[in-house]
Amino acid sequence: MGGKHGKYAYVLRSDGWYVKVRVLKSRKEDDASKYIVVGPKRRDVPPSFPVIREDEVPEEVRRQVYEA
């Protein structure tokens, strides 16, 4: 499962870990339901996946990223 179509991305947390999220393209950028956390935290990211910084996602998604 690659990141070729932009369905999934990784969010870079401030502690250096990454968490996989599903990105729904039909939602607005500021809508928290645009991002669905699907994966546990990991240290590295496959090269075909985009990386989103933590400050680029809504506050509700940030909290979910740290719970993963």
N, CA, C and O atoms as a GROMACS GRO file, in nm:
protein
  272
    1MET      N    1   0.086  -0.117   0.000
    1MET     CA    2   0.000   0.000   0.000
    1MET      C    3   0.090   0.123   0.000
    1MET      O    4   0.148   0.158   0.103
    2GLY      N    5   0.103   0.186  -0.113
    2GLY     CA    6   0.187   0.304  -0.123
    2GLY      C    7   0.110   0.432  -0.111
    2GLY      O    8  -0.014   0.432  -0.107
    3GLY      N    9   0.182   0.540  -0.106
    3GLY     CA   10   0.120   0.671  -0.094
    3GLY      C   11   0.099   0.736  -0.229
    3GLY      O   12   0.094   0.859  -0.238
    4LYS      N   13   0.088   0.658  -0.332
    4LYS     CA   14   0.082   0.708  -0.468
    4LYS      C   15  -0.038   0.799  -0.496
    4LYS      O   16  -0.023   0.896  -0.570
    5HIS      N   17  -0.153   0.771  -0.441
    5HIS     CA   18  -0.273   0.848  -0.472
    5HIS      C   19  -0.306   0.954  -0.368
    5HIS      O   20  -0.406   1.024  -0.382
    6GLY      N   21  -0.226   0.967  -0.267
    6GLY     CA   22  -0.248   1.070  -0.167
    6GLY      C   23  -0.358   1.039  -0.067
    6GLY      O   24  -0.407   1.129   0.000
    7LYS      N   25  -0.397   0.913  -0.057
    7LYS     CA   26  -0.501   0.876   0.038
    7LYS      C   27  -0.449   0.875   0.181
    7LYS      O   28  -0.523   0.903   0.275
    8TYR      N   29  -0.322   0.842   0.196
    8TYR     CA   30  -0.261   0.834   0.327
    8TYR      C   31  -0.142   0.928   0.335
    8TYR      O   32  -0.077   0.958   0.234
    9ALA      N   33  -0.114   0.974   0.455
    9ALA     CA   34   0.001   1.060   0.480
    9ALA      C   35   0.050   1.030   0.620
    9ALA      O   36  -0.016   0.960   0.696
   10TYR      N   37   0.165   1.083   0.653
   10TYR     CA   38   0.219   1.069   0.788
   10TYR      C   39   0.228   1.207   0.851
   10TYR      O   40   0.269   1.303   0.786
   11VAL      N   41   0.190   1.215   0.978
   11VAL     CA   42   0.199   1.340   1.054
   11VAL      C   43   0.324   1.331   1.140
   11VAL      O   44   0.341   1.236   1.216
   12LEU      N   45   0.411   1.431   1.127
   12LEU     CA   46   0.534   1.438   1.206
   12LEU      C   47   0.502   1.503   1.340
   12LEU      O   48   0.462   1.619   1.344
   13ARG      N   49   0.519   1.428   1.449
   13ARG     CA   50   0.496   1.482   1.582
   13ARG      C   51   0.619   1.559   1.629
   13ARG      O   52   0.727   1.546   1.571
   14SER      N   53   0.604   1.637   1.732
   14SER     CA   54   0.716   1.719   1.781
   14SER      C   55   0.824   1.634   1.847
   14SER      O   56   0.937   1.681   1.862
   15ASP      N   57   0.791   1.512   1.887
   15ASP     CA   58   0.892   1.425   1.949
   15ASP      C   59   0.968   1.340   1.848
   15ASP      O   60   1.048   1.255   1.887
   16GLY      N   61   0.944   1.361   1.718
   16GLY     CA   62   1.018   1.291   1.614
   16GLY      C   63   0.952   1.165   1.562
   16GLY      O   64   1.004   1.105   1.468
   17TRP      N   65   0.842   1.123   1.616
   17TRP     CA   66   0.769   1.006   1.569
   17TRP      C   67   0.669   1.046   1.461
   17TRP      O   68   0.627   1.162   1.454
   18TYR      N   69   0.632   0.951   1.378
   18TYR     CA   70   0.533   0.972   1.271
   18TYR      C   71   0.411   0.885   1.298
   18TYR      O   72   0.422   0.775   1.353
   19VAL      N   73   0.293   0.935   1.259
   19VAL     CA   74   0.169   0.858   1.272
   19VAL      C   75   0.096   0.865   1.138
   19VAL      O   76   0.084   0.971   1.078
   20LYS      N   77   0.047   0.749   1.092
   20LYS     CA   78  -0.021   0.740   0.964
   20LYS      C   79  -0.165   0.788   0.978
   20LYS      O   80  -0.235   0.751   1.072
   21VAL      N   81  -0.209   0.872   0.883
   21VAL     CA   82  -0.346   0.922   0.881
   21VAL      C   83  -0.405   0.903   0.742
   21VAL      O   84  -0.334   0.906   0.642
   22ARG      N   85  -0.534   0.884   0.738
   22ARG     CA   86  -0.609   0.878   0.611
   22ARG      C   87  -0.656   1.019   0.582
   22ARG      O   88  -0.713   1.084   0.669
   23VAL      N   89  -0.631   1.068   0.461
   23VAL     CA   90  -0.668   1.204   0.422
   23VAL      C   91  -0.787   1.197   0.328
   23VAL      O   92  -0.779   1.137   0.221
   24LEU      N   93  -0.897   1.258   0.368
   24LEU     CA   94  -1.018   1.262   0.285
   24LEU      C   95  -1.016   1.391   0.204
   24LEU      O   96  -1.027   1.500   0.260
   25LYS      N   97  -1.004   1.379   0.075
   25LYS     CA   98  -0.989   1.496  -0.012
   25LYS      C   99  -1.117   1.578  -0.027
   25LYS      O  100  -1.111   1.695  -0.064
   26SER      N  101  -1.231   1.518   0.002
   26SER     CA  102  -1.358   1.588  -0.017
   26SER      C  103  -1.391   1.683   0.098
   26SER      O  104  -1.490   1.756   0.090
   27ARG      N  105  -1.311   1.684   0.204
   27ARG     CA  106  -1.336   1.771   0.319
   27ARG      C  107  -1.251   1.896   0.311
   27ARG      O  108  -1.148   1.898   0.243
   28LYS      N  109  -1.294   2.001   0.381
   28LYS     CA  110  -1.219   2.127   0.382
   28LYS      C  111  -1.095   2.113   0.468
   28LYS      O  112  -1.088   2.028   0.557
   29GLU      N  113  -0.995   2.198   0.442
   29GLU     CA  114  -0.868   2.191   0.513
   29GLU      C  115  -0.881   2.208   0.664
   29GLU      O  116  -0.809   2.142   0.738
   30ASP      N  117  -0.970   2.294   0.710
   30ASP     CA  118  -0.981   2.321   0.852
   30ASP      C  119  -1.076   2.226   0.925
   30ASP      O  120  -1.100   2.242   1.044
   31ASP      N  121  -1.130   2.127   0.854
   31ASP     CA  122  -1.224   2.031   0.911
   31ASP      C  123  -1.145   1.916   0.974
   31ASP      O  124  -1.063   1.853   0.907
   32ALA      N  125  -1.171   1.888   1.102
   32ALA     CA  126  -1.098   1.781   1.172
   32ALA      C  127  -1.133   1.644   1.116
   32ALA      O  128  -1.052   1.551   1.130
   33SER      N  129  -1.250   1.627   1.055
   33SER     CA  130  -1.287   1.496   1.001
   33SER      C  131  -1.215   1.465   0.870
   33SER      O  132  -1.235   1.358   0.813
   34LYS      N  133  -1.133   1.556   0.820
   34LYS     CA  134  -1.054   1.532   0.700
   34LYS      C  135  -0.944   1.428   0.725
   34LYS      O  136  -0.903   1.357   0.634
   35TYR      N  137  -0.897   1.420   0.850
   35TYR     CA  138  -0.787   1.331   0.887
   35TYR      C  139  -0.837   1.224   0.982
   35TYR      O  140  -0.897   1.254   1.085
   36ILE      N  141  -0.811   1.098   0.949
   36ILE     CA  142  -0.848   0.985   1.034
   36ILE      C  143  -0.719   0.912   1.070
   36ILE      O  144  -0.649   0.862   0.981
   37VAL      N  145  -0.688   0.905   1.197
   37VAL     CA  146  -0.567   0.837   1.243
   37VAL      C  147  -0.588   0.687   1.228
   37VAL      O  148  -0.684   0.632   1.282
   38VAL      N  149  -0.497   0.620   1.154
   38VAL     CA  150  -0.513   0.477   1.127
   38VAL      C  151  -0.396   0.393   1.174
   38VAL      O  152  -0.409   0.271   1.184
   39GLY      N  153  -0.283   0.452   1.204
   39GLY     CA  154  -0.168   0.370   1.235
   39GLY      C  155  -0.102   0.404   1.366
   39GLY      O  156  -0.121   0.513   1.420
   40PRO      N  157  -0.022   0.312   1.417
   40PRO     CA  158   0.056   0.340   1.536
   40PRO      C  159   0.175   0.428   1.502
   40PRO      O  160   0.204   0.451   1.384
   41LYS      N  161   0.243   0.479   1.603
   41LYS     CA  162   0.358   0.566   1.577
   41LYS      C  163   0.475   0.482   1.526
   41LYS      O  164   0.488   0.364   1.559
   42ARG      N  165   0.559   0.545   1.445
   42ARG     CA  166   0.677   0.478   1.392
   42ARG      C  167   0.788   0.580   1.370
   42ARG      O  168   0.762   0.700   1.366
   43ARG      N  169   0.909   0.533   1.357
   43ARG     CA  170   1.026   0.621   1.346
   43ARG      C  171   1.055   0.667   1.204
   43ARG      O  172   1.103   0.778   1.184
   44ASP      N  173   1.027   0.584   1.106
   44ASP     CA  174   1.060   0.619   0.968
   44ASP      C  175   0.934   0.619   0.882
   44ASP      O  176   0.831   0.565   0.921
   45VAL      N  177   0.945   0.681   0.766
   45VAL     CA  178   0.832   0.692   0.674
   45VAL      C  179   0.873   0.634   0.539
   45VAL      O  180   0.983   0.664   0.492
   46PRO      N  181   0.788   0.554   0.476
   46PRO     CA  182   0.818   0.507   0.342
   46PRO      C  183   0.832   0.628   0.247
   46PRO      O  184   0.760   0.726   0.262
   47PRO      N  185   0.923   0.621   0.152
   47PRO     CA  186   0.951   0.737   0.066
   47PRO      C  187   0.834   0.783  -0.022
   47PRO      O  188   0.834   0.898  -0.066
   48SER      N  189   0.737   0.698  -0.048
   48SER     CA  190   0.628   0.737  -0.138
   48SER      C  191   0.514   0.810  -0.065
   48SER      O  192   0.417   0.850  -0.129
   49PHE      N  193   0.524   0.828   0.067
   49PHE     CA  194   0.418   0.893   0.143
   49PHE      C  195   0.451   1.038   0.172
   49PHE      O  196   0.566   1.070   0.203
   50PRO      N  197   0.352   1.127   0.163
   50PRO     CA  198   0.375   1.267   0.201
   50PRO      C  199   0.381   1.280   0.353
   50PRO      O  200   0.322   1.200   0.426
   51VAL      N  201   0.454   1.382   0.400
   51VAL     CA  202   0.467   1.409   0.543
   51VAL      C  203   0.402   1.544   0.573
   51VAL      O  204   0.431   1.643   0.506
   52ILE      N  205   0.314   1.547   0.674
   52ILE     CA  206   0.247   1.668   0.717
   52ILE      C  207   0.300   1.704   0.854
   52ILE      O  208   0.307   1.618   0.942
   53ARG      N  209   0.336   1.829   0.874
   53ARG     CA  210   0.382   1.872   1.007
   53ARG      C  211   0.264   1.881   1.102
   53ARG      O  212   0.150   1.904   1.060
   54GLU      N  213   0.291   1.864   1.228
   54GLU     CA  214   0.188   1.864   1.331
   54GLU      C  215   0.108   1.994   1.336
   54GLU      O  216  -0.012   1.991   1.361
   55ASP      N  217   0.173   2.106   1.311
   55ASP     CA  218   0.103   2.235   1.319
   55ASP      C  219   0.014   2.263   1.198
   55ASP      O  220  -0.053   2.366   1.195
   56GLU      N  221   0.013   2.175   1.099
   56GLU     CA  222  -0.071   2.193   0.981
   56GLU      C  223  -0.206   2.123   0.992
   56GLU      O  224  -0.291   2.140   0.905
   57VAL      N  225  -0.226   2.046   1.098
   57VAL     CA  226  -0.354   1.975   1.117
   57VAL      C  227  -0.433   2.041   1.229
   57VAL      O  228  -0.374   2.107   1.314
   58PRO      N  229  -0.566   2.024   1.232
   58PRO     CA  230  -0.648   2.084   1.339
   58PRO      C  231  -0.611   2.029   1.478
   58PRO      O  232  -0.552   1.921   1.489
   59GLU      N  233  -0.646   2.102   1.580
   59GLU     CA  234  -0.611   2.068   1.718
   59GLU      C  235  -0.665   1.931   1.760
   59GLU      O  236  -0.596   1.856   1.829
   60GLU      N  237  -0.785   1.898   1.720
   60GLU     CA  238  -0.845   1.769   1.755
   60GLU      C  239  -0.763   1.652   1.699
   60GLU      O  240  -0.747   1.550   1.766
   61VAL      N  241  -0.713   1.667   1.578
   61VAL     CA  242  -0.632   1.563   1.515
   61VAL      C  243  -0.497   1.552   1.587
   61VAL      O  244  -0.445   1.442   1.603
   62ARG      N  245  -0.440   1.664   1.631
   62ARG     CA  246  -0.314   1.661   1.706
   62ARG      C  247  -0.327   1.576   1.831
   62ARG      O  248  -0.238   1.498   1.863
   63ARG      N  249  -0.438   1.591   1.903
   63ARG     CA  250  -0.459   1.511   2.024
   63ARG      C  251  -0.468   1.362   1.989
   63ARG      O  252  -0.413   1.279   2.061
   64GLN      N  253  -0.535   1.328   1.880
   64GLN     CA  254  -0.548   1.189   1.839
   64GLN      C  255  -0.415   1.129   1.797
   64GLN      O  256  -0.389   1.011   1.818
   65VAL      N  257  -0.330   1.211   1.737
   65VAL     CA  258  -0.199   1.165   1.693
   65VAL      C  259  -0.114   1.124   1.814
   65VAL      O  260  -0.039   1.027   1.805
   66TYR      N  261  -0.125   1.194   1.922
   66TYR     CA  262  -0.048   1.161   2.042
   66TYR      C  263  -0.108   1.043   2.117
   66TYR      O  264  -0.038   0.982   2.198
   67GLU      N  265  -0.232   1.009   2.094
   67GLU     CA  266  -0.293   0.892   2.158
   67GLU      C  267  -0.255   0.764   2.084
   67GLU      O  268  -0.266   0.655   2.141
   68ALA      N  269  -0.212   0.774   1.961
   68ALA     CA  270  -0.178   0.655   1.882
   68ALA      C  271  -0.046   0.595   1.924
   68ALA      O  272  -0.003   0.495   1.868
   0.00000   0.00000   0.00000
